[in-house]
Amino acid sequence: MQNTALIFPGQGSQQVGMGKDFAQTYPIAKEIFQQADDLLGVSLSQLMFDGDAETLNQTYNTQAALYVCSAAILQVFRSEYPQITPIAYAGHSLGEFTALYAAGALTFEDGLRLVRERGRLMGLAGEKHPGAMAALLGLATDVVREICQTASEQIGAPVVLANDNCPGQVVISGDTTAIDAALQLAQEHGAKKAIKLAVSVAAHSPLMQPAADDFRSALDATTFTTPHTPIYANATAQPIRDIQAIRAALNHQLTHPVRWTESVQAMLIAGVTQFIEIGSSDVLTGLIKRIDRQAARVAIHSVPALQAFQPNA
């Protein structure tokens, strides 16, 4: 049997219709979507299944929707393939909360409350301190860090490396004017692509500090338990099991980069040979292909994908 890691996507993976086929096919998934609706007091499932993209793309809705969708697919996956026992979990940004739920560190209810509050606070921080994010292709991370430092000094406002997704693909985040300056510098340094993303929240940047300050109290008020399997944290790219370290990592990630490349590399070193992405898309599967082509990878984002999956002996 392969040494498996289950991984969970974050913002950018959402799409109208996500999870609908699971809810229609598997009662266990339908129950989770209904449980989320009941807890939130709104029909989040209706928005996910048949809503409009603009509303789904609002940070407040997106984060809860992605968490619930991945949680529902996870429970179906476990019921269909109980023989698979992961040796690691990880999630990209928001997906880290699903990883914690999967590893038994959070109840579904507490995880949902946290991601809903996280989305709310990030949205408020974005309104008070509007920012931007941009994707850069074809530049080394060291070069991008230098570009961000230069742009920040030129403008007098922050722009930072936000997501180290895979070799040659990073996201920067921060003040809008500083982002523009960084994009110009990136083009001068030969970036293959340098484009702004359709977001108004400067995630994983210093502009999220107000959200981090307020989110800390929500984390402190939440009961965590020791996870049964290590979770590789975005903030450190290392496995964590200690409850206080988990709280610190979740708070830290709001203002610091997602170290996804390093996290995947650390899991490979720990013996992971197969990555299974549980959620609404195959974004992380594509990134892992760029990190290590030899690693087995599969995305369980639809009922046909689940039913086609063949565990390796």
C-alpha angles and dihedrals in degrees: 000000000000119000097247135204120192113214131190129207129232137206115335092046095082122112135164109264095034113152094002096117090051091052090050094047107035124046091206090061093045089053092054093050089049091047090054092049090051094048094048096040091228134084099257088161091059089053091048096045104037109359130112122276095233093060093042090051093059106110092233090059100032097061096050092044094053092046093051094044093051092045092053094048090046092057092048091048091051092049092050097041107028091156092071112093111181120219093203143020131202139165133196109244104301087020089069088076091056089049090054091050090049091050092051096250094116135031116237090247095051092045091052092049091050096049091046090053092043091054091048094050094045089051091051091048089051091053093049095041108023114203143157143229130215137190121230123195129193101021130110116244092243090056091049092051090052090049091051092049092049093047092047091052093046094051100030092232132094130270118164144173102271107173126024093193103166138323108308096008121090138148125221125202140189145074112011096233091046089050090054090051091048091050090054091050091047091055090049089053091054103259111178089218134007115176138152117245123231095255134106096197117087096216120193092018136106088263087074093061093104089054091048092050092053095038091058091072091052090052092047090052093051123091113233125183129203107276117239091223130033119266117210105225124222092221097054106016085225133111115266132192103153112105096222090048089053092053091047093048094051091050094043095053093065091071102024135066128277103242095203099150091052092044092055091045090051091052090050090052089050089058105267110152100167130047120197116193112209114196148054101318147014098248096121092045088058092050092051090053087060092047098048122357091193094063115100111238138177135171120220099199102132140030092254090052091051093048093047093052114113116192112225115239 
